Amino acid sequence: MPEVDGPGPTHAYMPASQGCWQLYGEMAAREYGDPAYRTSGRQIVDAYAVQHTGINERRTAQSVWVHLISLCLVLEHGLAVEDSIRAMRRVVAGRPTFAWLPPPPSLGEVTVIDLHAATTAAQHTAIARR
């Protein structure tokens, strides 16, 4: 299993460890570098942001809201990823204030560590959908 507490940069307002942020970056690089891995990129971005909710402040509240909206539109309503991205942009237009959504007791069992372990594009996609 990869180290998730290693040295390196972190995100400005998502409370991920340095190693976790690095693994996320590696997953993003894998997706951008290989078209076979691009089938689930939006859900990975959205899920990662929602799993790293941060503290009760404007940026984190907005982040959780828009990423949850995107996940809902794609996974529950079958919208195309491009349409969910447009919806996210409409939601934040005019910089509205978003209520803080306290994180649930569990943020899910699937993490970027699971994605990192995928050895094929098919495994990567299946893990991302979980």
C-alpha positions as CSV (number, residue, x, y, z in Angstrom):
1,M,0.0,0.0,0.0
2,P,1.3,3.5,-0.8
3,E,2.3,5.9,1.9
4,V,-0.4,8.5,2.5
5,D,1.4,10.6,5.1
6,G,4.6,11.4,3.1
7,P,6.2,14.8,2.5
8,G,5.0,17.3,-0.1
9,P,2.4,20.0,-0.8
10,T,-1.3,19.9,0.2
11,H,-4.4,21.5,-1.0
12,A,-5.3,25.0,0.1
13,Y,-8.5,24.2,1.9
14,M,-9.1,20.4,1.6
15,P,-7.6,18.7,4.6
16,A,-5.8,15.9,2.9
17,S,-2.5,14.6,4.1
18,Q,0.4,15.4,1.8
19,G,0.6,11.7,0.7
20,C,-3.1,11.5,0.0
21,W,-2.9,14.7,-2.1
22,Q,0.1,13.2,-4.0
23,L,-1.9,10.0,-4.8
24,Y,-4.8,12.1,-6.0
25,G,-2.4,14.0,-8.3
26,E,-1.0,10.7,-9.6
27,M,-4.6,9.6,-10.4
28,A,-5.3,12.8,-12.2
29,A,-2.0,12.4,-14.2
30,R,-3.0,8.9,-15.1
31,E,-6.3,10.1,-16.4
32,Y,-4.9,12.9,-18.4
33,G,-2.1,10.8,-19.8
34,D,-4.1,7.8,-20.9
35,P,-7.5,8.1,-22.6
36,A,-8.6,4.7,-21.4
37,Y,-8.6,6.1,-17.8
38,R,-10.7,9.2,-18.6
39,T,-14.1,7.5,-18.2
40,S,-14.6,8.4,-14.6
41,G,-12.4,11.5,-14.0
42,R,-15.3,13.8,-13.0
43,Q,-16.6,11.5,-10.4
44,I,-13.1,11.1,-8.9
45,V,-12.7,14.8,-8.6
46,D,-16.1,15.2,-7.1
47,A,-15.8,12.3,-4.6
48,Y,-12.3,13.4,-3.5
49,A,-13.5,16.9,-2.8
50,V,-16.5,15.6,-0.8
51,Q,-14.3,13.2,1.2
52,H,-12.1,16.1,2.2
53,T,-14.6,18.6,3.5
54,G,-12.4,20.9,5.4
55,I,-13.7,23.3,8.0
56,N,-16.8,25.5,8.1
57,E,-15.9,28.3,5.8
58,R,-17.0,29.7,2.4
59,R,-14.7,27.8,0.1
60,T,-15.2,24.4,1.7
61,A,-19.0,24.9,1.9
62,Q,-19.2,25.8,-1.8
63,S,-16.9,23.0,-2.7
64,V,-19.0,20.3,-1.0
65,W,-22.2,21.7,-2.4
66,V,-21.1,21.9,-6.1
67,H,-19.3,18.5,-6.0
68,L,-22.3,16.8,-4.4
69,I,-24.6,18.4,-7.0
70,S,-22.3,17.1,-9.8
71,L,-22.3,13.6,-8.3
72,C,-26.1,13.6,-8.0
73,L,-26.6,14.8,-11.5
74,V,-24.3,12.2,-13.0
75,L,-24.9,9.2,-10.8
76,E,-28.6,9.6,-9.8
77,H,-30.0,11.5,-12.8
78,G,-27.8,10.2,-15.6
79,L,-26.6,13.6,-16.8
80,A,-23.6,13.7,-19.0
81,V,-20.4,14.9,-17.3
82,E,-20.3,18.0,-19.5
83,D,-23.8,18.9,-18.4
84,S,-22.9,18.5,-14.8
85,I,-19.9,20.8,-15.2
86,R,-22.2,23.5,-16.8
87,A,-24.6,23.0,-13.9
88,M,-21.8,23.5,-11.3
89,R,-20.8,26.8,-13.0
90,R,-24.4,28.0,-13.0
91,V,-24.7,27.1,-9.3
92,V,-21.7,29.3,-8.3
93,A,-22.5,32.2,-10.7
94,G,-22.9,35.3,-8.7
95,R,-21.0,33.8,-5.7
96,P,-24.0,32.7,-3.6
97,T,-23.5,31.7,0.0
98,F,-23.8,28.0,0.7
99,A,-24.8,26.5,4.1
100,W,-22.2,24.4,5.8
101,L,-23.0,20.7,5.4
102,P,-21.4,18.8,8.3
103,P,-19.7,15.7,7.1
104,P,-21.4,12.4,7.7
105,P,-19.9,9.9,10.2
106,S,-18.5,7.9,7.2
107,L,-17.1,9.4,4.0
108,G,-17.2,6.0,2.3
109,E,-15.0,3.0,2.1
110,V,-13.4,3.7,-1.3
111,T,-10.5,6.1,-1.4
112,V,-7.7,7.3,-3.7
113,I,-5.6,4.5,-2.2
114,D,-8.0,2.0,-3.9
115,L,-7.7,3.8,-7.2
116,H,-3.9,3.8,-6.9
117,A,-4.0,0.0,-6.6
118,A,-5.8,-0.4,-10.0
119,T,-3.6,-2.0,-12.6
120,T,-5.9,-1.6,-15.6
121,A,-8.3,1.0,-16.9
122,A,-11.2,-1.3,-16.3
123,Q,-10.3,-1.8,-12.7
124,H,-9.8,2.0,-12.3
125,T,-13.2,2.7,-13.8
126,A,-14.9,0.0,-11.6
127,I,-13.3,1.4,-8.4
128,A,-14.2,5.0,-9.3
129,R,-17.9,4.0,-9.9
130,R,-17.9,2.4,-6.4
